[in-house]
């Protein structure tokens, strides 16, 4: 069985190796054997390789935090899924390999008519977007949500969910060519995050209520979202892709405007009861065509170094883990 294994904490292009490992054991009771199909290269995957993530793996270690595969075998007592079903392995299941045996608990069949490349990206970003809209503020139809990194998987899912639920979105992006694209995807207001964008956002909202800000960048970009929030609004941070580890918050915003600043990490115990439903809600958006996450490139497993280099430069990159490659 081929797999991508990390051999040292450092530059992923150099430390990751394509290796042949023994095939996983046949599934025991309450287990399933999965043939992996696709897995995305996420920022948190690369953070694991460089030892900058929330947890550290012993070395050498297979890599991969999410992906999609088909059930090849089921063990005794398994009733929730059957051979041939597409399923999502658990978070941090080390998915960059052709096959794996995992517990069947919590697995469920994914829609058969959705592109598996889309399903491969379903485990982290879309359910995070669902939780962002459901777990922090009691949003009402007509309320506004402001977000940065609107072109991300989370950002696009927020747009699709908000449109479905009668919410309105202000979406900050960093490249002008994304404006028309995200407007077509359903974003109500799409602005390049540049000087004057905050004033444009406030003008677009008018007397509306901006109750939630969703931050994927941190630092000064998050501070601009706070400026757009209405009285007693809440900012929730899910990432710090800008590299800035501190978000400046004015004391006056805390005292006089009642601004609340929160964070989310979906692997915390308090979110686990909601993950399955969040995944299913996101899968429904994919099934209906309301959510289509962009893919910059798909690389066969043998070209993993090119795939890693591409992902570092930018764009969502997938690994094709099917044995035929």
Buried (B, 14 or more C-beta within 10 A) or exposed (E): BBBBBBBBBEEBBEBBBBBEBEEBEEBEEBBBBBBBBBBBBBBBBBBBBBBEBEEEBEEBBBBBBBBBBBBBBBBEEBEBBEEEBBBBBBBBBBBBBBBBBBBBEEBBEBBEEBEBBBBBBBBBBBBBBBBBBBBBBEBEEEBBBBBBBBBBBBBBBBBBBBBBEEBBBBBBBBEEEBBEBBBEBBBBBBBBBEEEBBEBBBEBBEEBBBBBBBBBBBBEBBBBBBBBBBEEBBBBBBBBBBEBEEBEBEEEBEEEBEBBBBBBEBBEEEBEEBBBEBBBBBBBBBBEEBBBBEBEBBBBBEBBBBBBEBBBEEEBBBBBBBEEE
